[in-house]
Amino acid sequence: MKVAIDAQLAVGTATGIGEYVQGLSAALRLAGMDVVELSDPTVDPWRFDRRVYWDQILLPQRARASGADLLHCASGTMPLSKSMPTMVTVFDVAWLRVQSHTRPYARYYFGRFASQRYRTADRIVVISRFSQKELIEVLDLSDREADRIAIVYPGVSSEFIELARKPTAEKTILVVGTIEKRKNLALIIRALKHIPDARIIAVGPFTPYVDECMSLANELGVLDRVDIRGYAPRADVLGLYATCDVVCVPSYYEGFGYAAAQALCAGTPLISSDAGSLAEVIGGNAPTIHPDADDLWIDAIRDALKNPDAWEHRASLVRASAQDRYSWDASARAMADVYATVATG
């Protein structure tokens, strides 16, 4: 069986979905599957009209031309019409839950329009039990319809698994992910006011929320200790996971939470929100705190910075089990089983 995978979000500044597609494709090939990645570097996936053009026009054309037996829409969106067996990975339903501040046309396309396309998929893959529950609720699926949903956890890149920790003398709090409202960077900025000598490094693509965060940092008098760098190359991100004191994931909503899984696999001390899928992904292997509980976040970050040896030891103890759980080999095997069910009808 030949599988065509939508890899357009791996073009340019690839975020979590781009990493997912790259990791999955490579692991499937290592498992012996015939995989073709569909993408076009001349089409900007972060410009809305170009994204729609890719999803609805170019993707189905390229899929047909590839000679594939199955199209895997691995970026969370699907074409309006199908010309071959088609399945989709649904990462979350954030556009229907927590993106009310975004442009209406984007909310419609990535929210209601996308979710209605999911009903036509031959199979749906989700990346957590949380996302499965959300999707069933949003689409009001019957038990029979829900049986078409398979949970396949993503893997984490071997670059994180092989990472050697080498913390520096600086007290660094690392926040990784698109700088958008649901990621809740403002919480860590508020905490910084109460944690002298520490600094925040935040890496991820910008949204208008960056201005709100910088304004808050200025208002609180911590602007000189807040370093929002935007999208960073992989080598820089790996270096930050290796040298920071603690990774913080304060999100209000995550379908998976790559930053948390990467920290666990890298043996980097981690403090996370308990919202969305994060408690599920972390599995009790790091502290999880409500994303509005500022005092508890302040206490936890202070402790991580005051007692680095204890936090390093705790992180090292869970590293091997996290690496097993978020292995791309295991993810690829599970995905191949899903492909087989689509092929057999």
N, C-alpha and C positions, 0 to 999 in steps of 0.2 A: 504494500500500500504506500502510495506517495502522498505526503501531507504538505499542503501549502500553509504557511503561517504568516499572518499579518505582522510584519516587523517594522512598520512605519514609525512607531514611537521610539525606536532605537536610533533613529536618524537625529544627528545633532546633539542637543543637550538631553540625553536620555535620563529620565528619572526612574522611579520604581518600576513602572510598566516596561520601559525600555530594558531595564536590567532583567526583568522577568523573561521577556522574549529572548534576549541573548542567551541567558542561562539555560532556558528550556531547550532552545534549538540545538545548542552545543551538546547538551546531555542526551537528547534524542538521537543525535548522530552517533555519539559514542555507544549508544545502546543498539546501533545497527539499523535505525529507521531511515527511510528515504524522505528527507525534509528539504523543502525549498523556502527560503525566506523572501517575502514579497515586500519591497520598499522602493522608494524613489527619492534619492537625495536632493533632487531639484524641487521637491514639493515640501514646503515648510509645515511640519505637523503641528506647530504651535500657533499657526494663523488659522482662525476659525474657518474661513471659506476654503482654504487649501485642505484642511482636515476633512471637511465634508466632501470635497471633490475626490479626495483619495478614497474615503470610505464607500461612497456611493457610485463612483464611476470607475476609477482606476483599479481599485482592489478587485472587484469582480472580473474585470477584463484581464488583469494579470493572473488571477487564479485560473481562469479558463485556459489561457495561453500556456500555463505551466504544465498542463497535463496531469495535474494532481487529482487524486480520488476524493480528497476531503479538504475543505477550507477550515482552518482554525482561526477564528477572529480573536486574536490573543491580546487585543488592545481595548476591549470593553465595548466596542461599537460594531454594528453589523450593517451590511448593505440592505436596502429595502427589499430587493428581490434576490432569490437564490437560484443558481444554475447548477449546483452540485450539493452533496451533503455538507452541511455547515454546522459547526459548533462554535461556542463563544466562551471566553473566560470573563466572568463578572467579578470585578475586584471589590466593589461596594456599590451602594446606592446613595453615595454622598450628595449627588446632584439633586436628589429628591428629599434629602434629610437636612443638610447643613450648609447649602450653598445659596441661600436666599439673597445674599448680598451681590451675587454675580449678575451678569447681563441676562435678560429674559430669554433671548434667542439661544444662548449657550445652555441655560438651565433646561430649556425645552429639548434641545437636541440630545444632550448627554443624559437627560433625565427621562422625561415621559416618552419621547420618541424612541430612545435606545431601549428602554424597558419593554416597550411593546414589540420591538424586534426580537427580544429574547424568547417570546412565545413561539416564534417560528423556528428556533434553533432545533436541530436534531438532538443536541445534547448541550447541557450547560455545565461548565466547571466553575466552582467558586474556590476561594483561597483560604477560607476559614469557616468554622461552624457559624460564627457570627454573621458572615456575609450570606450564608445559606438561609439563616433565619430571617434576615432583613429582606432578601429577595422573595422568599415565600410570602412574607407579610405584604410587601409592596404590590406584588402581582396577584395577591389573593389566590394562590395556587391550591388546587385540590391535592389530595395525597398522591393520586396517580400522576399528576403533572409534576409534583415535587420529586418523584422518583427519577426524573430526567436530570436531576442536579447531582453532580459528583463533587466531593471535596477533595482537592489535591493541593496540599501545602506546597508553596514555592520552595526552591532551594536558595542557599546563600553561596555566593561566589567563593571558590577555594582561596582567593586572595585574602579574604577575611579569616578563613579557617586557619591559614598558615601564618597569620600575622604575629609578629613578635612584639609584645608590649614593652615600651620604653618610656614611661612617664617622665616628664621634665619637672623642674622645680617650680614652674608656674602653676597656678591654680586655675585650670581651664575646664569650663563646662561646654560640652559640645552638643549642638542641636543640628540635626540633619534632616532635610526635607524641604519641599517647596515652601517658601515663606508666605503662607496664606493663613487666613483667620482660623480655620479649623485646627491648624497645627499648634496654635496657642503659644507662640513665642513670647507674647507679652507677659505670661505668668513667670517665666524665668527672668525676664528683665525686672519685674517687680521684686522678685526674690533677691536679685543682685544688690539692691539697695541695702539689704540686711546682711550681706556677706562681703565684708571688706577684703580687698586684695585679690578677689577672684575676677575672672573675665569670662565673657561668653564669646564663643565663635559659632556662628550660624552659617551653614552652607546649603544652598538650594536655589532654584530659580526664583526670581523676584515676582511679586504681584503688588498691587497698590497697598497691601497690608504692611509692606516694608516702611512706608512713610509713617503709618500709625505707630509702629514699633520704635522707630527712631525718635519720633516726637515724644513718646513716653519715656524713653531713655534720657532724653534731654531734660524733660520735666523733673525726673527723679535724680538728676545729677550723676548719672552713671554712663553717659554717652561715650566717655573715653575708654570704658571697659566693655563696650559692646561692638563686636566686629562682625558685621553682616556681609559676607563675601560674595553672595550670589552663587551661581553654578560653578562647581569646582571640578577639575579633572580627577579621574579615579586615583591617581597617585597621591594627590593632595589629600583626598578624603581618607585613604588608607593611613597616611601619615598622621592625620588628626585622631583617628581611632587608636593608633598606637601610642600617642603621646598625651592625650587628654586625661584628666583625672576622672571624669564621669560623663557619660552620655545621658542626656535628659530627653524624654519623649513625652511632652505634656499635652498631647493631642486630645481634642474633644471627640474625634471620630477617625477611625482607621479600619479599613477592611482587612488589613494584615499588619502592617507596621514594620517595614523593612529595617528601619533604623534600630529597632529593638532587637530583631533577630540577628542583625549584623553584629551588634554589641555583644550579645550572648555568645555567638560563634567566635568572635575575636577575643573573648575573655576580658572585655572592657567593662568596668563597673557601670551599672545602669540603674536609673530611676525612671519609672514610666507612669503615665496615666493609667487608670483602670478602665477607661472608656473604650467603646467599640470592641475590637477583637484583641486588644493588647494584653489583657489578663490571660486570655486563651493562648496567645503566642508565647508569652513569658512563662506560663505554667508554674508559677510560684518560685521561679529562679531569680527574681529580683523584686525589690519593693515596687508596689503599684499603689498610686495615690489618686484620689479624685482630682480632676483637672481644675477645680476651683478652690482647692484646699491650700491656699497660699502658705499658711503657717506650717503645715506638715511638709510641704516641699522645701521650705527654708530649713527646717530641722534636718531633713534627709540629706540635702546638699551639704549643709555644714558638716554633718557627720562624715560624709564621703570625703570631704576635703581635709578634715582633722585626723581621720583614721584611714589613710590610704592603704596601708598594709592589710588591714582586715578586709577592706572592700576588694582589693586585688585578689586576696586568697579566696574569698567567696566566689568571685567571678571565675577564677580558674577551676574551681570544683565543678561548676555546671557546664563548662565549655565543651567537653567531649559529648555529653548527652545532647546538647543543643546542635552540635555539628551532625550527629546522627539523625536527629529529627528533621533538620533542614538541609539534607543532602540532595543535591540535584540528581544523583543517580536514582534515589528513591522516588523523587518527583517524576522523573522521566518514565520510570516503570509504571507508575500509577496512571500517567497520562496515556501511555501506549495502550493500557487496558481500556481506557475511555474511547480511544480511537477505534479499537476493535469492536466495541459495542455499536458504534455508529456504522461501521462497515457492514456489520451483520444485521443491521436494522433493528 
